[in-house]
Amino acid sequence: MPPRRRQGRPGRPVARPARPSTPQRAPRKAAAQGPPRRRPSGRRPVTASGGATLRLGKPKPRLRLVSLALTLVMLTFVVRLLQVQAVDASAFASKAEANRYLTATLAAERGTITDRDGVDLANTVDAYDITADPMLFTAAETQVDDAPQQAAELLAPIVGGDEKKIAKQLANYPASRNEVVAKEQSPQVWNQIKDLQSALADKAAKGKGANVLLGIFHQAHSKRVYPNNDLAAGVIGFVNSEGKGGGGLEQQYNTELAGKDGTITYAQSGGRRIPTAGVREKAAQPGSTVELTIDRDIQWAAQQAISDQVKQSSADRGYVIVQDSQTGEILAMANSPGYDPNDLSKADSSAMGNAALQDAYEPGSVSKLMSMAAVLDSGVATPTTKVTVPGTLPRADRVFHDDVDHGTWHLTLNGVLAKSSNIGTILAAEQLGKTQKQANTVLYSYLRKFGIGQQTGLGFPGETSGILAKPQDWNASQQYTIPFGQGLSLNALQATSVYSTIANGGVRVEPSLIKGATGADGKYLPAASPKKTRVVSEQTATTLSQMLESVVGDEQGTGIKARIAGYRVAGKTGTANRVDPETGLYSGYTASFMGFAPADKPRITVSCVIQNPTSGSYFGGQICGPVFKNVMEFALKKLRVEPTGTKAPSLPVDWNPSKS
């Protein structure tokens, strides 16, 4: 059968290209005779340029290979998808959460400290902590290698920080995602930073640099402010750079004032907060408002008076305490020199405490009141008991003198106190027992009841208990010096409390500085009632009060400079050898005056102590008497205490031996 011809389209001849001439092959032998084999339709042999026939590869193996490769790729994706969404889903979610969400602290607003009338003594104002996310300062985020250094160079002058320190903080990734660059900055500082960020962002958008401040943020904060500057700074204390109380009541009541911080967690992208991503917030709980017993006006008067006298006397320091004689509440506690807690950088570290509570000093003659209380309360003498006071008195290994040379004085017990005789006090105290040992024990018991050698009850940071050895440990001279205020030590509040005890009819009321506190819930909680202790009988207290009036009212008394027109004043002067706190040796003097008014109906107790006066007089009656007078007058007027109008009793100071 002849080979089939390809059919062209109807009406058109099919042109077949001429085959090139090829060498003749030897014909194959057919396996069997028959018609020629038919070629598959659509396939024609392909010949190479040399005439060799090329055969096309089979497509199926290739397809299988490609299918297998695609299957493996898809399988890899499926396995990875299972790992991400099922096996390690929580781990990857945590990583994503960590990179996307930031958690910041919401600082609690510190509570206010007020005086007894609600006047702010310490409060808070708006401020900002400048913070940074170090991840946003990496080269990958900023496209510059020295972003921390550039940012630190811009920030340091604005926040007043150290450029190297800030750069180190900004480069602290991955160790940290939140660094506090500067604390308690004013709103003006943050506005400067924002303006600088905007300017850098505009330049970056124009391709003129990178915004190296992209990772700078702020946290709303509060700054502690003391509106009255140095007023009552020794009592109030201060807040340190960590926002915690560093001294005074700020430290003592830090927990109550600080409140409880909260937290806020928010989503961010490229250093900016995403407002639609939601926020998890735990609100901060503000601190309590603490109300003091301090009267701001009386505190001002006390501080002004002691500051002026310390300067005039060129003294090391001085303190004045004003106390409510009946309640034990402290109305003022002033120290000089002081400091301004608003600017601790200018404060003298030696003046940053509360010397009225932290100085332990030998009180001198103001301590004689306790010896007289023991003598009267024990019934061994009366105010009119006659005491012959020689010019000198040998006892133990010493010879004792009074502050002025004199011959033999013929004084009453009242006169011994009025003229502040050391020798007369020794003679009177010896009557407390049949032996000196017994007398020492009795005197010691009264000193302890008056609160000497123990804490006042305030719990104030750094408060000293003073020093009072047990009577069996008193050396040969101490048993004679302690009755007139040498050989023991106390703080100014302990001494003040002794006079308030006599003013309060012989009952000691623990001193207090806190009236109460108002919590975050708005509820006011008054302070606990102070502890009360009967020290001497009411009759003894009345007698002692009358004797103290002789110190101020009698012309032979040492406290005439403390007189106040229209008021009966009871008080006592003191001039003691001073122990230098650095050498431990006696050097200079401690001058003091303490008393209360009106003497017949006591309301206010005032004490003044000046350490180491070096200019002018160093006697307590001369330099502390006027301070007492100025402060007491102001306090009586402020509290509207009227004069009683009664006359002071006239107790004899001396006696005539020729008439006895």
C-alpha positions in Angstrom: 0.0 0.0 0.0 1.5 3.3 -1.0 2.3 5.8 1.7 -0.3 8.3 2.7 0.0 11.8 1.7 -0.8 14.6 4.1 -3.8 16.4 3.2 -3.7 20.2 3.0 -6.6 22.4 3.2 -9.1 22.2 0.4 -8.1 24.1 -2.7 -4.6 24.6 -1.6 -1.7 22.5 -2.7 0.6 21.2 0.0 4.1 22.3 -0.6 6.6 19.9 0.7 10.1 21.1 1.2 12.8 19.4 -0.7 14.8 17.0 1.3 18.5 17.4 1.3 20.4 14.7 -0.4 21.7 12.2 2.0 24.0 9.3 1.6 22.4 6.1 0.6 22.0 3.6 3.3 22.0 -0.1 2.9 18.4 -1.3 3.1 17.4 -3.1 6.3 16.1 -6.5 6.0 12.5 -6.6 6.9 11.6 -9.2 9.5 8.6 -9.9 7.4 7.1 -8.7 4.2 4.2 -6.4 4.5 3.2 -2.9 4.2 5.4 0.0 5.6 4.9 1.0 9.3 2.8 4.0 10.0 4.3 6.9 12.0 2.3 8.3 14.9 0.3 11.2 14.0 1.8 14.5 14.8 5.3 13.2 15.4 8.0 13.5 12.9 11.7 12.6 13.2 13.9 15.6 13.9 17.2 15.6 12.2 20.3 17.4 13.2 22.2 19.7 10.9 24.5 16.8 10.2 21.6 14.7 9.2 21.4 12.6 12.4 18.0 12.0 13.8 17.2 13.5 17.3 14.7 11.9 19.5 12.6 14.0 22.1 12.8 13.0 25.8 9.8 11.6 27.6 7.9 14.3 29.6 6.4 12.1 32.3 9.6 11.6 34.4 10.1 15.3 34.5 6.6 16.0 35.6 7.0 13.4 38.3 10.3 15.1 39.5 8.7 18.5 39.6 5.7 17.2 41.4 7.9 15.6 44.0 9.8 18.8 44.6 6.6 20.8 45.0 5.3 18.2 47.3 8.4 18.4 49.5 8.2 22.3 49.5 4.6 22.2 50.5 5.3 19.6 53.2 8.0 21.8 54.6 5.6 24.7 54.8 3.0 22.5 56.5 5.4 21.2 59.0 6.6 24.8 59.8 3.0 25.9 60.0 2.2 23.2 62.5 5.3 24.1 64.5 4.3 27.8 64.7 0.6 27.4 65.2 0.5 24.2 67.3 3.7 22.9 68.8 5.5 26.2 69.6 2.6 28.5 69.4 2.9 29.9 72.9 6.6 30.5 72.6 6.3 32.4 69.4 3.3 34.3 70.7 5.4 35.3 73.7 8.2 36.5 71.5 5.8 38.5 69.4 4.1 39.9 72.5 7.5 40.9 73.9 8.5 42.8 70.8 5.1 44.4 70.4 4.0 45.3 73.9 5.7 47.5 76.5 4.9 47.5 80.2 5.5 50.7 82.1 5.1 51.6 85.8 2.4 54.1 86.8 3.9 55.9 89.7 1.5 56.5 92.6 1.1 60.1 93.7 2.9 60.7 97.0 0.6 61.8 99.8 0.7 65.4 101.1 2.0 66.4 104.4 0.1 69.2 106.1 0.2 71.2 109.3 -2.5 71.0 111.9 -4.7 73.4 110.0 -4.4 71.6 106.6 -1.7 73.9 105.2 0.6 72.0 102.8 4.1 71.5 104.1 5.0 68.9 101.4 3.1 68.1 98.2 3.6 66.9 94.7 3.4 68.6 91.3 3.3 67.2 87.7 6.6 66.0 86.3 7.9 63.5 83.8 10.3 60.7 83.8 12.1 60.6 80.4 12.4 57.0 79.3 13.9 55.1 76.3 13.5 51.8 74.5 17.1 50.8 73.6 15.9 48.5 70.8 14.8 51.5 68.9 18.4 52.8 68.9 19.9 49.8 67.2 21.4 50.2 63.7 18.7 48.0 62.3 16.0 50.4 63.5 17.7 53.7 62.9 19.9 52.9 59.9 22.8 54.6 61.6 25.6 53.0 63.6 26.0 55.6 66.3 22.3 56.4 67.2 22.9 56.1 71.0 25.7 58.6 70.9 23.8 61.1 68.6 20.7 60.9 70.8 22.7 61.3 74.0 24.4 64.4 72.6 21.0 65.9 72.0 19.4 64.9 75.3 22.1 65.6 77.8 21.9 69.4 77.7 18.1 69.3 77.9 17.7 67.0 80.9 20.9 68.1 82.6 22.4 64.6 82.4 25.7 63.0 81.7 26.2 62.3 77.9 28.3 59.2 78.3 25.9 57.7 80.9 22.8 58.3 78.6 24.6 56.8 75.6 25.4 53.7 77.6 21.7 53.4 78.6 20.5 53.8 75.0 22.9 51.1 73.8 21.7 48.6 76.5 19.8 46.3 74.1 19.0 43.4 74.3 19.6 43.5 78.1 16.9 46.2 78.5 13.8 47.5 76.8 13.1 50.3 79.2 15.7 52.8 80.5 15.0 55.8 82.7 17.1 58.6 81.2 16.1 61.4 83.6 13.6 61.6 86.5 11.2 64.3 87.6 11.6 66.6 84.6 9.3 69.6 84.1 6.6 69.7 81.4 8.8 72.3 79.7 11.7 69.8 79.3 9.4 67.2 77.7 8.0 69.8 75.3 11.6 70.6 74.2 12.2 66.9 73.5 8.9 66.6 71.6 9.8 69.6 69.4 13.2 68.1 68.7 11.6 64.7 67.8 9.3 66.4 65.4 12.1 68.3 63.7 14.2 65.1 63.3 11.1 63.2 62.0 10.6 65.9 59.3 14.2 65.7 58.2 14.1 61.9 58.1 11.0 62.0 55.9 12.9 64.2 53.4 15.9 61.8 53.5 18.1 64.2 55.3 19.0 62.0 58.3 17.6 59.6 60.8 15.3 60.3 63.7 17.6 59.2 66.5 15.1 60.3 69.1 12.4 57.9 67.9 12.8 55.7 71.0 12.4 58.4 73.6 9.2 58.4 75.6 7.9 59.9 78.8 6.0 58.7 81.9 3.8 61.1 83.8 5.3 61.4 87.2 5.1 63.6 90.3 7.8 65.8 91.9 8.0 66.4 95.6 7.8 70.1 96.4 8.2 71.9 99.8 6.2 75.2 99.5 7.7 76.7 102.6 11.3 75.9 101.6 13.4 75.2 104.8 10.4 75.6 107.2 10.3 72.5 109.5 12.7 70.7 107.1 14.3 68.8 110.0 10.9 67.4 110.9 9.5 66.8 107.4 12.7 65.4 105.9 13.1 64.9 102.2 12.6 62.5 99.3 15.7 61.0 97.6 16.4 60.6 93.9 14.6 57.2 94.0 11.4 58.9 95.1 11.6 57.4 98.6 11.7 59.2 101.9 15.3 59.9 102.8 14.9 61.5 106.2 12.5 62.8 108.7 8.8 62.0 108.5 9.1 61.4 104.8 11.3 58.4 105.7 9.4 57.3 108.8 6.0 57.2 107.0 7.3 56.4 103.5 4.9 53.4 103.2 1.8 55.4 104.0 2.9 58.4 101.9 4.2 56.5 98.8 1.0 54.6 98.0 1.1 51.7 95.6 2.4 51.9 92.0 0.3 50.6 89.1 1.3 49.3 85.7 0.2 49.9 82.1 0.9 47.6 79.1 0.4 48.9 75.6 1.2 48.0 72.0 3.8 49.9 70.1 5.2 50.0 66.6 8.2 51.9 65.5 8.4 53.5 68.9 4.9 54.8 68.8 1.9 53.7 70.8 -0.9 52.0 68.9 -4.1 53.5 70.2 -6.4 50.8 68.7 -4.5 47.9 70.1 -6.0 48.1 73.6 -4.4 48.7 77.0 -4.0 46.7 80.1 -3.8 48.9 83.1 -3.6 48.5 86.9 -4.4 51.8 88.5 -1.9 53.3 91.0 -3.2 53.9 94.5 -2.2 57.3 95.8 -0.5 57.8 99.2 -2.2 59.0 102.3 -2.3 62.6 103.4 -0.5 62.9 106.7 -1.6 65.7 109.1 1.0 66.9 111.6 0.6 68.5 115.0 2.9 71.3 113.8 1.4 74.8 113.5 3.1 76.5 110.5 2.9 80.0 112.0 4.4 79.0 115.3 7.0 76.9 113.5 8.0 80.0 111.5 8.3 82.1 114.6 10.4 79.5 116.4 12.7 79.0 113.4 13.2 82.8 112.9 14.0 83.3 116.6 16.6 80.5 116.9 18.2 81.3 113.6 18.8 84.9 114.6 20.2 83.9 118.0 22.5 81.2 116.6 23.9 83.7 114.1 24.3 86.4 116.8 26.0 84.0 119.2 28.2 82.5 116.4 27.1 79.1 117.7 27.4 75.7 116.2 23.6 75.2 116.1 20.4 75.6 118.1 16.9 74.2 118.4 13.5 75.4 119.7 10.6 73.1 120.6 7.0 74.2 121.3 4.7 71.7 122.8 1.1 71.6 124.0 1.5 71.2 127.7 -1.7 69.1 128.1 -1.8 66.9 125.0 1.9 66.4 124.3 1.4 67.6 120.7 4.5 69.3 119.2 3.5 72.6 117.7 7.0 73.5 116.5 10.4 71.9 116.2 12.9 74.3 114.7 16.6 73.7 114.0 19.4 76.1 113.0 21.2 75.8 110.6 18.6 74.1 108.4 18.4 73.2 104.7 16.0 73.5 101.8 14.7 70.1 100.8 13.8 71.5 97.4 17.5 71.7 96.5 19.6 69.1 98.4 22.6 69.9 96.2 23.2 73.0 98.3 22.5 71.5 101.7 25.1 70.9 104.3 25.1 67.2 105.2 25.6 68.1 108.9 22.4 70.1 108.9 20.2 67.6 107.1 19.0 65.8 110.2 16.9 66.9 113.1 19.3 67.9 115.8 16.5 68.5 118.3 16.0 64.8 118.4 19.4 63.5 117.3 21.8 65.5 119.4 22.6 63.9 122.8 23.9 66.6 125.1 24.4 67.2 128.9 21.5 69.4 129.9 23.0 71.2 132.9 20.8 73.1 135.3 17.5 72.6 133.4 17.9 69.0 134.8 17.7 70.3 138.4 13.9 70.3 138.0 13.9 66.5 138.1 16.1 66.4 141.2 13.8 68.9 143.0 10.8 66.8 141.9 12.4 63.7 143.5 13.2 65.6 146.7 9.7 67.2 147.0 7.7 64.1 145.9 9.7 61.9 148.4 8.8 64.3 151.2 12.3 64.9 152.4 12.0 68.7 151.9 9.7 71.6 151.1 10.2 74.8 149.1 11.0 76.7 152.3 13.5 74.1 153.7 16.6 76.0 154.7 19.8 75.0 152.9 23.2 76.4 153.8 25.3 76.6 150.7 29.0 77.0 151.1 31.3 78.5 148.4 32.8 75.2 147.7 31.9 71.6 148.4 34.4 68.7 148.4 32.9 65.4 147.3 34.6 62.2 146.2 37.6 63.2 144.1 36.5 66.7 143.3 35.7 70.1 144.7 32.4 71.6 143.4 31.6 75.2 142.7 28.7 77.2 141.6 28.7 79.2 138.4 29.7 82.3 140.3 32.1 82.6 143.3 30.4 83.3 146.5 30.7 83.0 150.2 28.1 81.1 152.3 24.6 81.4 151.0 21.6 80.9 153.2 19.0 79.8 150.7 15.6 78.0 150.9 15.1 75.0 148.6 13.2 77.4 146.4 16.2 79.7 146.4 18.5 76.9 145.4 16.4 76.4 142.3 16.0 80.1 141.7 19.7 80.9 141.9 20.5 77.5 140.2 23.1 76.5 142.8 24.9 73.3 142.0 26.2 72.9 145.5 22.7 73.4 147.0 21.3 70.8 144.6 23.9 68.2 145.6 23.0 68.8 149.3 19.3 68.5 148.6 19.7 65.3 146.5 21.8 63.7 149.3 18.7 63.7 151.4 16.9 61.1 149.1 18.5 58.2 151.0 20.2 57.3 154.2 23.2 56.4 152.2 24.6 57.9 148.9 23.8 54.6 147.2 20.2 54.7 148.3 19.9 58.4 147.2 21.3 57.5 143.8 18.7 54.7 143.3 15.8 57.0 144.2 17.0 59.8 141.9 17.6 57.3 139.1 14.0 56.0 139.4 12.6 59.5 139.0 14.8 60.2 136.0 13.5 57.1 134.3 9.9 58.0 135.0 10.5 61.4 133.4 11.6 59.5 130.2 15.4 60.0 130.5 17.5 57.3 128.9 14.7 56.0 126.6 12.9 56.9 123.4 10.3 59.6 123.5 7.7 57.5 121.7 7.9 59.4 118.4 9.8 56.7 116.6 11.6 59.4 114.6 14.5 58.2 112.4 17.9 58.7 114.1 16.4 59.8 117.4 18.8 59.3 120.3 17.7 57.9 123.7 20.5 59.8 125.4 22.7 58.2 128.0 21.7 57.4 131.6 23.8 54.7 133.3 22.3 52.5 136.0 23.0 53.9 139.5 25.4 51.0 140.4 27.5 52.1 137.5 27.8 55.8 138.5 31.4 56.7 139.3 32.5 58.7 142.3 31.9 62.1 140.7 28.7 61.1 138.7 26.7 60.5 141.8 27.2 64.2 142.6 27.1 65.7 139.1 24.0 63.9 137.8 21.7 65.8 140.2 22.7 69.1 138.5 22.6 67.8 134.9 26.2 66.7 134.1 27.2 63.0 133.6 24.0 62.1 131.8 22.8 63.1 128.3 19.4 63.6 126.6 17.9 65.2 123.5 16.0 68.4 123.5 12.5 66.8 123.3 13.2 64.7 126.3 14.1 67.8 128.3 11.0 69.7 127.0 8.8 66.8 128.0 10.1 67.1 131.6 8.7 70.6 131.8 5.4 69.6 130.1 5.0 66.9 132.7 5.2 69.4 135.5 2.9 71.8 133.6 0.4 68.9 133.1 0.0 68.3 136.9 2.7 65.6 137.1 1.4 63.4 134.3 3.8 62.7 131.4 2.1 62.5 128.0 4.1 60.9 125.2 5.0 63.6 122.7 3.4 63.3 119.3 3.9 64.8 115.8 1.0 63.1 113.9 -2.6 64.1 114.3 -4.0 61.7 111.8 -4.0 60.6 108.2 -6.5 60.5 105.3 -6.3 57.4 103.1 -6.9 57.0 99.4 -10.5 56.1 100.2 -11.0 59.5 101.8 -11.4 58.2 105.3 -9.6 60.1 108.1 -7.9 58.0 110.7 -6.8 59.9 113.9 -3.5 59.0 115.5 -3.7 56.7 118.5 -4.0 58.3 121.9 -0.6 58.9 123.5 0.5 57.0 126.5 0.2 58.8 129.9 2.2 58.1 133.0 2.0 59.6 136.5 5.5 60.8 137.4 4.9 63.0 140.5 1.8 63.9 142.5 -0.3 66.9 141.4 0.7 68.7 144.6 4.3 68.2 143.9 3.8 69.5 140.3 2.0 72.6 141.6 4.7 73.3 144.1 7.4 72.9 141.4 5.5 75.3 139.1 5.5 77.9 141.8 9.2 77.4 142.4 9.9 77.8 138.7 8.0 81.1 138.7 10.6 82.4 141.2 13.4 81.7 138.6 11.7 84.2 136.3 9.8 86.5 138.6 12.2 87.0 141.5 15.0 89.6 141.1 17.5 87.0 142.3 16.3 84.5 139.7 18.4 83.7 136.6 15.5 83.8 134.1 14.3 87.4 134.3 14.8 87.9 130.5 12.0 85.4 129.9 9.3 87.5 131.5 6.2 88.2 129.5 4.0 91.2 130.3 0.6 90.1 131.6 1.4 86.4 131.9 2.8 84.3 134.7 5.8 82.4 133.4 7.6 79.3 135.0 11.0 78.3 133.7 14.5 77.3 134.3 17.9 78.4 132.9 20.7 76.0 132.0 24.4 76.4 131.3 26.4 73.2 131.0 29.9 72.2 130.0 29.6 70.8 126.5 31.1 67.6 125.2 32.6 68.1 121.8 31.1 65.3 119.6 34.3 64.9 117.6 36.9 64.8 120.4 34.7 63.5 123.3 36.2 66.1 125.6 34.6 69.1 127.3 34.8 72.2 125.1 32.5 75.2 125.2 29.0 75.4 126.7 25.4 74.4 126.1 23.0 77.2 126.9 19.3 76.6 127.5 16.0 77.9 128.8 12.8 75.9 129.3 9.5 76.8 130.7 5.7 77.1 130.3 2.9 79.6 130.5 0.5 80.7 131.9 2.2 79.2 135.0 -1.1 78.8 136.9 -3.0 77.3 134.0 -0.3 75.9 131.7 -1.1 75.7 128.0 2.3 75.9 126.1 5.8 74.6 126.8 8.8 76.2 125.0 12.4 75.1 125.1 15.5 76.7 123.6 19.0 75.1 123.4 22.1 76.7 121.8 25.3 74.7 121.3 28.7 76.2 121.7 28.0 80.0 121.6 31.3 81.7 121.0 30.2 85.4 120.7 28.9 87.3 123.6 27.3 85.6 126.6 27.1 81.8 126.9 24.7 81.8 129.9 21.3 80.2 129.2 19.3 83.0 130.8 21.0 85.6 128.7 20.8 84.1 125.2 18.0 81.6 125.4 15.7 83.6 127.7 14.9 86.2 125.0 14.3 83.4 122.4 11.9 81.7 124.8 10.1 85.0 125.4 9.7 85.8 121.6 8.4 82.4 120.7 6.1 82.1 123.8 4.6 85.5 123.1 3.8 84.6 119.5 2.4 81.2 120.5 0.1 82.6 123.2 -1.3 85.2 120.7 -1.6 82.6 117.9 -3.6 80.2 120.1 -5.5 83.1 121.8 -4.5 82.2 125.3 -5.6 84.9 127.6 -3.7 85.9 130.8 -5.3 84.5 133.9 -5.1 87.7 135.9 -4.0 86.0 139.1 -0.9 87.0 141.1 2.1 84.7 141.5 2.8 83.4 145.0 5.9 84.8 146.6 8.1 82.0 147.9 11.2 82.9 149.9 14.5 82.6 148.2 16.8 83.0 151.2 16.7 83.2 155.0 18.4 85.2 157.6 20.5 83.1 159.9 20.5 85.8 162.6 16.7 85.5 162.9 16.5 81.7 162.9 
